Amino acid sequence: MSLKQETVFFGRQQLILTNERALFWEKQQMLVLSDLHLGKAEHFRRNGIALPSQPGKDDLQRLEGLILHFKPRHVLVVGDLVHAGANNEVALFGRFTAGFPGVDFLLIKGNHDRFPGDLLPELGIRAVYDELVIDTLRFIHHPEGHRPGLYTISGHIHPGVAVRMPAKRVIHFPCYALTEDQLILPAFAKFTGTDTRSLPRRARCYAFYEAGIFEVPQH
Amino acid sequence: MEAKEQQNKGYDIVLDWMAAQGRTPFEFQRKTWEKYGRAYSGMVVAPTGFGKTFSVFLAVLIDFMNRPDAYGNGLKLIWITPLRSLAKDLARAMQEAIDSIGLDWVVEVRHGDTDIKTKQRQSKQMPDVLLLTPESLHLLLAQKGRTIFFKSLKCIAVDEWHELLGSKRGVMIELALAYLKAQYKELRVWGITATIGNLDEAMDVLLPVAKKRVKIVAREKKKIAIEPVFPDKVEVLPWAGHLGGALVQKVVPVILQSKSSIVFTNTRSQSEMWYQLLLEAYPDFAGQIALHHSSIDAPIRQWIEEALSEGKLKAVIATSSLDLGVDFKPVDTVIQVGSAKGVARFMQRAGRSGHSPHEVSKIYFVPTHSLELVEVAALKEAVKNNAIERREPMILSFDVLLQFLVTIALGGGFIAADMQQIIQGTFAFHYMTDEEWRQCILLITVGGEVGKNYEDFHKVKEREDGMLIVEKRRIAMLHRMNIGVIVSDAMMRVKFISGGYIGMVEEYFLSKLKKGDKFILAGRVLELVNIKEMTALVRNASGTAITPSWLGGRLPLSANLSHFLRQKLALSVQAGVQQKELAFLQPLLLTQQQYSHIPAADEFLVENIHTREGFHLFLYPFEGRLIHEVMAALIAFRISRLYPISFSMAMNDYGFELFSDTEIRLSTEELRQVLSREHLMEDVVNSINATEMARRKFRDIAVISGMVVQNMYGKQKSNKSLQASAGLIFKVLEEYEPNHILLKQAYAEVFNQQLEEPRLIAAFERINASKIIYKFSSKFTPLSFPIKVDSLRQSLSSEDLEKRIQRMQQQSRKETKPKK
């Protein structure tokens, strides 16, 4: 995978969308991502479904690459850091954050993030919020509600888009979905499905793949 | 001497009992009783209605009466049926026989609908005869202490084996039988089947290792009369689905003059449409006719079935949902709407009327387009020749095997080496390699290759004594809830907002509807009010509405039927046609002959048609829709290798179309090239998206093997976190475990079932041996027209379609006129 980026203006801020499932907010030196779903594969394995743990490890490796590239001061996870409680894969994240002592890891609470409070320091998360406002941007896990003058960035729905290709073929891509006042992040975890139906009406979609990121033409 | 006398005893009692009812046994019954008494296993082949149940069932009773001491307490006979609804009626008939013969055996049913109390009682005290589905048999094997159930078991009978063979449920039977046979060496296994094209193979699958086995074929045959319903005039340009409306007027009197009728359609949407058509044509039918298909709520279906057997209904419009099942005595007429697609299916449906052994089964055939009348001629020929389709047994279905291994591990465990021998003794896994077995065991114990990413995976554990067992209660429960190989689409229940269920509709259909949209289900117009947790709330409405088009309704034409179809068509224009269907079609056939050609048995027709719309290439292999799909992609691929061109494709059971907006330049020599048998499979693989096809196949595999959980226990939210789509898992495995045994199975299924490799090869061999007839035309021919219409159907809403077609027909007629 090679890092490709696309600069957009949202909520009067300049944001860099990447094809590696995270955006960079240069002004705040902040890397923003959502829906990591740590420990998902292991949760499946514990219930008798044999899935390899490699995708989860690859996610962390990708995050490492992004941090080394952008050198952010903060990493903000907009919810669903953890898939289903603590397990060994989740513990890996604690070791991961310890490797970046200069980076400030923050979490917006998502619907999957049900774990005891003392797990947070273990994971290297400095603070957790239900909702966080920085500058003109408001971060919340569920893409719901609206506050005047603020622009919402959220996750949760794992947005995807169907792109019509030549010869009547349709291919689905994960994407960022943008409207005037709302931005929905793709799921950072690769082992997640996408939802093409719950996007806001008339959203602009930035779809991405291994080698690129592009704005999907509107029809 | 004494033994001889005793042998007669049970037989005499049964004979007297039958005589008291005015019956005498058929020869095949007598033979079955005799062979069973001599400890044979076997397979009985007999048509429906000739008492094939009693061949095997009474054999067990006779043997018991002859040697009561050889039978212990508890379960003696397991009877497996493919349908729950069959079980109940069979059990009743068996119990009646037992009671009136004067024995004290108890017959009971056990399946998914049996209440827990009964199941618990049965687990403590088994009845003498137990009727099971393949799934409920596996559930018994998953119970701790299962050995108690089977200690007195003498016989397992597999009813309607032809229905199970050829599906993964058949593999379930194979596995369960192999396992039980290995534990209880004396066990007799008997199959009961209707005639199919590969009876010997069917017996090999059922009884792969039995030394004493016998195939008993009834000499009795069911007589079938086929009566086509002719339209008033022949439409020279026929199109599928259109004729129905015109013919409904002719179907009404058929229903009126019968006591009770079943109207068979091929798809659920077609059955909904016919229900409406009949009501419009004859409003008095209201309350006298009913609609029966698999999307209608089970209690309603049950009610309909009961009403039908009590003679309370004049007609039931049904899909294959009524192909099998209990006998409806009052039904004296069967009406088939549209192609039956196969000889076996047609005969089976015909057999639903005229029940007593020597009565004639009468079936009316209502064509949906006039060309289908050729099919009637073909069907008659096929029935005369008894050319019934084969049922190909499935092999190496590792998804079923994995499920089964966990089932056995759950009910007490197994030793891997012993189990390998048992499994390799089955037909399905005869060619399983040691390496494949090793992978299966790895998959259920450690998740995959050791040390590769599967930390904390526990499903089956090896105990110190080498037994493989399931320890965790959570896994046990999840597994029990998901035993079985029938994978359903995500369905939503449809419920009135005022209460009461109507049926089930695929989630993807409902997801396209907005609140207030109207759709048709169970013959009613319903308005969508709301969707809440997998239930669609609706209210009654009226006016125009859409009919859900359900997936999977489109069965392709069978190879046997297509063979006779080609034959009949070839003969159709020869002088002195006798057969009335073909005589009736003469105007259409002559038009085809005049503007193009009617292919003889050793010819292959290709039409290159240029219309205002664009350029069309029509080819007519008559091999059924599925094969045509593959062929179309292949031929398009091969032409585009000659020069750059892109096509859209359409197909029906008779042929397929390649359509392009640029001219299709193709010489006769090039045509021969693109139809070549050489490098066939290689080109097929290049022309299709095999990964995409495998991904679709993987859906079922993922569910059966337990990678995707279909049924969750309880409704706790935490269960949601265990859901992942098969497509996602497929992607992960493709990337990280490309050699995964279930991925390989998905690709194998694509080749064996989707591409039907052997049939495809046979088709190309036939085409290559044929004379290729290459015709050019500037208008649609009778053969090409239905294909063209079908391609429009896919891209247009139904109202638009009607108009477009009319315009096209007018245009085509105008163009043909000057030449006439």
Interface residues (C-beta under 8 A of the other chain):
Chain A: K40 E42 H43 F44 R45 R46 N47 G48 I49 A50 L51 P52 S53 Q54 P55 H83 A84 N87 N88 H112 P166 A167 K168 F191 T192 G193 R197
Chain B: L443 G447 G448 K452 N453 Y454 E455 D456 F457 H458 K459 K472 R474 I475 L478 H479 S511 S646 S648 G706 M707 V709 S718 S721 L722 A724 S725 G727 L728 I729 V732 L733 E735 Y736 E737
